[in-house]
Amino acid sequence: MSKNLAILTYGCQMNKYDSERIVGILKGLDFQLTDDLRSADMIMLNTCSIREKAEQKVFSQLGRLKRLKEDNPDLIIGVGGCIAQIKGDKIFQRAPQVDLIFGTLNIDHLSSMVREVEKKRGRVIGIAKDFDPDIQPPLTFRESQVSAWVNIIQGCDNYCTYCVVPYTRGRERSRSSSIILDEIRGLADQGYKEVTLLGQNVNSYGKDKSDGIDFPQLLYMIEEIDGIKRIRFVTSHPKDISERLMYAMRDMNKVCEHLHLPLQSGSNRILNKMGRGYTSEEYLSKIDRLKSFIPEIVISTDIIVGFPGETDDDFNKTEEILKEVEYDTIFLFKYSPRPETLAGSLSNHVPPNIKEERFNNLLMIQKEISLKKNKALEGTSDEVLVEGHSKKDPGKLTSRTRSNKIVNFYSNRDMKGEIIEVKIIRGGLYSLDGEIIERGC
Ligand code: SF4
């Protein structure tokens, strides 16, 4: 008899990708997905520890799940992901209702771990320190049937002073190009139209391999795969983005005109303290170069406000770059100390009210820029890939431009997976409304 599985995913795309892997493995053990926690036989939390708040959220959720476990002692609660990797068995001490803890590198052993929990009705933990991404079995479950994530590199060697990723996901390990290409060919055979190549720093791809295939070359190889119409990638590190990559982006038809390039701060003093390895001038010159190669490029970024010691002057420099670059989207964060990191021991913290003020200030500026840019698209037409029905309004279809803008439109036909032309009729803050352009014969 099949059992119900609920999975709660926190954090970045890498975690969402890992959750697809987790669901696929557990479906192999006869679990069926449910959104209803009350009817679940197993609840998995795939966690994120990038900020303190993300950790607090997980432990509050575990507090709520404790009551469900009291009502149903057979319920299995698992905690995976970055918090599990860092905290290990301390989670059992803080949340005794948890049955299973598995690290970011143990997902492929989940079947045997779950069986062990079911058999002995006791606690099981697995936290590996290393693994070979080339021996990972293929994903057997994906949420989308149109666009697929494909991991190309795991871990990060950069050790930015505020970031836990090198501690939660380990050192950089690239997957072999032949395995990546086989996976993408398989996705094309299944009808996928778009792939997003995933890695903490995709530009580092291949540095740990001896076959000489680097990231731009990998893109050229993926470009050749029939059936795949669009190629995206996240995340690029500004210090590593090369002219070769810019040429590749310009010259390849399938690589979309969107780049996520995290700035983090506009102040060289803060960038240095963050260990980012570039100055704001170098960052801006790469953006200029990129725009000269691909004038229509859409750029998004990540910014952290309130890094320890950030002065008004440092903050103003970030604000200036925000206004100068005019990003289409930003992901804005208030600095949150992580004890495992180098910056975690810094003392000159920015008071919470100042962080809040700086956060709101940038958010307000960015909202104006995003809205202005989206309004400017009204009346234009663009090519979109239809992803499916809109979650907010199931009467509408949701789609994405090559530049990564979401366009919602009405249709009485299910056009999932089709690439069509739409006219933009309204530009909103986070998405666009469009209408299908009917082609006469
Ligand atoms: S590049 Fe820096 S911020 Fe990005 S994952 Fe690596 S250490 Fe973290």
Residues whose N, C-alpha, C, O or C-beta is under 5 A from the ligand:
A	BS01	SF4	C156 N158 Y159 C160 C163 V165 Q200
